[in-house]
């Protein structure tokens, strides 16, 4: 297990799910962690849990789609630590639905948080990452490679993030910042569970039956856990990954069968 003793880490969207698991992994390695999410209650619970693993955990309740919230967040990290070593951009969830179902507001909200807000946080944090020769790990999604017609907006946002990661990685080569992207497959988060329950009901199946069938159709052994993603993020944030730049890493149990 990689040590992150005294490393300064900011994880967006870290109140629950994958983001919380990532923050927990860093805390387990001894990092100083800054959590950010919209829900104060979720943040308080997560902070209390992480403080059992490391000595310094801070939490900021912010809506990153609001003006200047990205600057406020990076300023907070600067005030706490005078810099930043690792940034993980995980915030964001896009509405589910197909081409004819989603309205304009859904598209603006989906791109506004998961892509644009995280981009703004990364831009403001860049001077600190450059100074520390730090790591930026972006979280996208497997639908970038295999778009789903029922997850049209999600697929479009994840595809855009994949392209963005390659461009930012080019800047990282010039500035000495490591930049890589993780694309999770189907992970058992609360949000995913609700989606599976919805799809199961539409087909007249129990959720467990639907999950078993999905696993068979995807030709994987199981659905993923948030901790599966967190371990890869930890590796990409460590010196063990020093020869990886602009990599797109699928964490999906073999769900993506393409090259």
C-alpha positions in Angstrom: 0.0 0.0 0.0 1.4 3.4 -1.1 2.1 5.9 1.7 0.8 9.4 1.3 2.2 10.7 4.6 1.7 14.5 4.8 0.7 14.7 1.1 -1.9 17.4 0.6 -4.9 16.0 -1.2 -8.1 17.6 -2.6 -10.9 15.3 -3.8 -14.0 16.9 -5.4 -17.3 15.1 -5.0 -16.1 13.3 -1.9 -19.2 13.2 0.3 -20.1 9.7 -0.7 -19.6 7.0 -3.3 -16.4 6.8 -5.3 -15.2 10.2 -4.1 -15.5 9.2 -0.5 -13.7 5.9 -1.2 -10.8 7.8 -2.9 -10.5 10.2 0.0 -10.6 7.3 2.5 -7.8 5.6 0.6 -5.6 8.7 0.9 -6.4 9.1 4.5 -5.5 5.5 5.1 -2.1 6.3 3.7 -1.6 9.3 6.1 -2.5 12.1 3.8 -4.0 15.5 4.7 -7.4 15.5 3.0 -9.8 18.2 1.9 -13.3 17.0 1.1 -15.8 19.0 -0.9 -19.4 18.2 -1.8 -22.8 20.0 -1.7 -24.2 18.1 1.3 -22.9 19.3 4.7 -24.3 16.2 6.4 -22.5 13.8 4.1 -19.3 15.7 4.5 -19.5 15.7 8.3 -20.1 12.0 8.3 -17.2 11.4 5.9 -14.9 13.7 7.8 -15.6 11.9 11.1 -14.9 8.6 9.5 -11.6 9.7 7.9 -10.3 11.3 11.1 -10.0 7.8 12.5 -7.4 7.1 9.8 -5.4 10.3 9.5 -4.7 13.4 11.6 -6.0 16.1 9.3 -9.2 16.2 7.4 -11.1 19.3 6.3 -14.5 19.6 4.6 -16.0 22.4 2.5 -19.7 22.4 1.5 -19.8 24.0 -1.9 -21.8 23.9 -5.1 -19.0 23.9 -7.7 -21.3 25.2 -10.4 -21.7 28.5 -8.7 -19.5 31.5 -9.7 -16.1 31.6 -8.0 -16.7 28.4 -5.9 -13.7 26.8 -7.7 -11.5 29.7 -6.6 -12.8 29.5 -3.1 -12.0 25.8 -2.9 -8.4 26.2 -4.1 -7.9 29.2 -1.9 -9.0 27.1 1.1 -6.4 24.5 0.3 -3.8 27.2 0.0 -4.8 28.7 3.3 -4.6 25.3 5.0 -1.4 24.0 3.6 0.2 26.6 1.4 -0.1 24.3 -1.6 -1.4 21.1 -3.1 0.2 17.7 -4.1 -2.8 15.7 -5.4 -6.1 16.8 -7.0 -8.8 14.2 -7.9 -11.7 15.7 -9.9 -14.6 13.3 -9.2 -17.5 15.7 -8.7 -20.5 15.4 -11.0 -23.5 13.3 -12.0 -25.5 13.7 -15.1 -29.1 12.9 -15.6 -30.0 9.5 -17.1 -32.1 9.4 -20.3 -32.1 9.1 -24.0 -31.9 11.5 -26.9 -35.6 12.5 -26.8 -36.0 12.5 -23.0 -33.4 15.1 -21.8 -34.2 18.8 -21.9 -31.7 21.7 -22.3 -31.4 22.2 -18.5 -30.2 18.6 -18.0 -27.5 19.1 -20.6 -26.3 22.3 -19.1 -26.3 20.9 -15.6 -24.5 17.7 -16.7 -21.7 19.4 -18.5 -21.7 22.3 -16.0 -20.6 20.2 -13.0 -18.8 17.1 -14.2 -16.8 18.7 -16.9 -16.7 22.5 -16.6 -16.6 22.9 -12.8 -13.9 20.3 -12.4 -12.0 22.0 -15.2 -12.1 25.3 -13.4 -10.9 23.7 -10.1 -8.0 22.1 -12.0 -7.1 25.4 -13.7 -7.0 27.3 -10.4 -5.1 24.4 -8.7 -2.6 24.1 -11.5 0.1 26.6 -10.2 0.2 24.6 -6.9 0.4 21.3 -8.7 3.1 22.7 -10.9 5.1 23.9 -7.8 4.9 20.5 -6.1 5.3 18.4 -9.3 1.9 17.0 -8.3 -0.7 14.7 -9.6 -4.1 15.4 -11.3 -6.3 12.3 -11.5 -9.5 12.9 -13.4 -12.5 10.6 -13.0 -14.6 9.9 -16.1 -16.6 6.9 -17.0 -16.6 3.8 -19.2 -19.4 5.1 -21.4 -16.8 7.3 -23.0 -15.7 4.1 -24.9 -19.0 2.3 -25.1 -21.8 4.9 -25.1 -25.2 3.8 -23.8 -28.4 5.1 -25.5 -30.1 5.2 -22.1 -27.2 7.2 -20.7 -26.8 9.6 -23.5 -25.7 12.7 -21.5 -23.4 10.6 -19.3 -21.8 9.2 -22.3 -21.3 12.5 -24.0 -19.8 14.1 -20.8 -17.4 11.2 -20.3 -16.3 11.3 -23.9 -15.5 15.0 -23.5 -13.6 14.4 -20.3 -11.4 11.7 -22.0 -10.5 14.2 -24.7 -9.9 16.9 -22.2 -7.6 14.7 -20.1 -5.3 14.2 -23.1 -5.0 17.9 -23.7 -4.3 18.7 -20.1 -1.7 16.0 -20.0 0.2 17.8 -22.7 0.3 20.9 -20.5 1.4 18.6 -17.7 4.5 17.5 -19.7 5.6 21.1 -20.0 4.9 21.9 -16.4 5.9 18.8 -14.6 2.4 17.8 -13.5 1.3 14.1 -13.8 -2.2 13.9 -15.4 -4.1 10.7 -15.9 -7.8 9.6 -16.3 -9.7 6.8 -14.6 -12.8 5.4 -16.3 -14.9 3.3 -13.9 -17.3 0.8 -15.2 -20.5 -0.2 -13.4 -19.7 0.6 -9.7 -22.1 -0.2 -6.9 -22.8 3.3 -5.6 -26.1 4.6 -4.1 -26.8 6.4 -7.3 -26.1 3.3 -9.4 -28.2 1.2 -7.1 -31.2 3.4 -7.7 -30.7 3.3 -11.4 -30.5 -0.5 -11.4 -33.7 -0.6 -9.3 -35.4 1.5 -11.9 -34.3 -0.6 -14.8 -35.2 -3.8 -13.0 -38.7 -2.5 -12.3 -39.2 -1.6 -16.0 -38.4 -5.2 -16.9 -40.4 -6.8 -14.2 -37.4 -8.2 -12.4 -36.1 -8.0 -8.9 -33.0 -5.9 -8.5 -30.9 -8.9 -7.6 -32.1 -10.8 -10.7 -31.4 -7.8 -12.8 -27.9 -7.4 -11.4 -27.1 -11.1 -12.0 -28.3 -10.8 -15.6 -26.3 -7.6 -16.1 -23.1 -9.2 -14.9 -23.7 -12.1 -17.3 -24.4 -9.7 -20.2 -21.3 -7.6 -19.5 -19.2 -10.8 -19.1 -17.6 -9.7 -15.9 -17.4 -11.5 -12.6 -19.2 -8.9 -10.5 -20.0 -5.2 -10.3 -17.3 -2.9 -9.0 -16.9 -1.4 -5.6 -15.9 2.2 -5.0 -12.7 0.9 -3.3 -11.7 -0.8 -6.6 -11.5 2.7 -8.2 -9.8 4.2 -5.2 -6.9 1.8 -5.4 -6.1 2.7 -9.0 -6.4 6.4 -8.2 -3.9 5.9 -5.3 -1.5 4.2 -7.7 -1.8 7.0 -10.3 -1.1 9.5 -7.5 2.1 7.8 -6.4 5.6 7.8 -7.6 5.1 4.2 -8.8 3.2 5.7 -11.8 5.9 8.2 -12.8 6.1 6.9 -16.4 2.3 7.3 -16.9 1.1 10.5 -18.5 -2.2 11.1 -20.3 -3.1 7.4 -19.7 -6.8 6.4 -19.7 -7.3 3.5 -17.3 -10.5 1.4 -17.5 -11.5 0.1 -14.0 -14.4 -2.1 -15.1 -13.6 -5.7 -14.5 -13.2 -6.3 -18.2 -16.5 -4.7 -19.2 -14.9 -2.9 -22.2 -14.0 -5.5 -24.7 -12.6 -3.0 -27.3 -9.0 -2.1 -28.0 
